[in-house]
Amino acid sequence: MKIFVFGSSLVSSYWNGAATYYRGIYKNLAALGCDITFGEPDIYKRQQNRDEGDYRYAKSLVYNTPDDLDRLLRLASDTDLVIKHSGIGADDAVLERRVLDCRSARTRVAFWDVDAPATLASVEGDSANPFRACIPEYDFVFTYGGGPQVIERYRRLGAKNCHPIYNALEPESHQPAEPDPGLACDLVFVGNRLPDRERRVEQFFLQAAELAPELSFILGGEGWGGKALPPNVRWIGHVRTGEHNRVNCSARMVLNINRESMADVGFSPPTRVFEAAGAGVCLITDHWEGIGTFFEPGKEILVASSAEEIVHLLRTIPPRKARTIGQAMRNRALHEHLYAQRAKLALSILENSGTRLEHQELKQAV
């Protein structure tokens, strides 16, 4: 299958949280025989902040926006499937409409949402949103998070289908690493400063640091430079994907904080969860519906609903137990949550459209 993708960036994780997901999905679709072309706009200094890695499983087309759109759409029309991802960051509304013109007897078109809560809130809150009219026209709608609620909301908007393809582990990329003494801490959190994340970072991470002045905390991610931080919190800036293993394995525990919108819809484990699983480290996550469908709380993952609970876990879980929990999470991910499995599910849906029930897809995806 020949696939043309419009996405934010395959080669750079700079202000681009979907990079790991893209790489996992498209690397494994290529391994299944798909011919992938990935078009990404030259914006936000991503091309100046490329991650190290081998991306030859896809043909990367870096384009100037909007001047190159006509040329790229002509190329896309000569493929079997055109995928428009959400949140590219340039000409999203134009592309959401124009990729539909690529359809033909040969070519089908999919919308692949990497931030379904934001997309759905925007469309449901504005009857004049131009994307509303596009949704029923797509042959496929995929999402990287959200369970039954997201499926139902897309169907109410007229989508022919909605298929969750969850984040997962790419074991060649995320694995145990030697700890870095310079990054040693009791708890690390990595995430860019975003409007619907900042309040939850304050509520869970920064408040936990204030409640436990005897413990050390590291904050990674872009945008936190002007933020007032407790004295026991060290900000280390942007963490390239190739450094995630080292950062995760240098901390006693790793914290996941879902963005508020993702926590509200549930069934939305971000890439950080599976990166920690690959590294075999003990992960604490905020609470959201659906955690148990991915990892068993208390045995494979720790769940906290407040800063007080995070501090309690940090103070009471001994290192040996933390390592046991981290290893159990890694074992579960290696068995059930690989990108190879997610890609196989996606390709099966594409090749057998109309023959698979969505509740079966959801079960297979997790």
Number of C-alpha atoms within 10 A of each C-alpha: 15 16 24 25 23 26 24 29 30 25 24 23 22 24 20 18 19 24 20 24 22 20 20 21 24 25 22 21 26 18 14 14 10 17 18 22 21 21 23 24 23 17 17 14 11 20 17 11 14 15 18 11 11 9 13 10 17 22 13 17 17 17 16 13 13 11 9 12 18 11 10 15 19 13 14 25 22 17 22 19 23 26 25 26 24 22 18 20 15 18 13 17 16 13 18 22 17 16 22 23 14 20 21 13 6 11 19 21 26 22 25 23 22 24 19 24 24 14 15 17 12 14 17 15 9 11 11 10 13 14 17 18 14 18 23 18 18 21 20 21 25 21 24 23 23 26 23 16 13 21 22 14 17 21 16 12 16 16 20 16 20 23 27 29 28 28 30 32 30 24 19 7 18 22 21 20 16 11 15 13 9 8 18 18 21 17 27 27 23 23 24 21 18 13 10 13 18 16 15 18 22 14 16 23 25 21 19 24 24 17 13 19 13 9 17 18 27 23 23 21 19 18 14 19 12 6 9 9 17 14 11 16 21 16 18 15 17 19 18 16 19 14 13 21 22 18 26 36 24 23 24 21 26 26 25 24 26 24 21 17 16 23 19 15 19 22 25 28 24 22 20 25 24 24 27 28 33 29 25 27 29 29 26 25 21 21 18 21 15 17 18 13 12 21 22 16 17 10 15 24 23 22 20 19 13 17 22 16 16 25 21 14 17 20 12 9 12 11 13 9 13 23 17 16 24 25 21 21 29 27 16 17 25 18 10 17 24 23 26 19 20 25 23 17 19 19 15 14 18 16 11 10 13 11 9 11 12 17 13 9 18 17 11 15 24 20
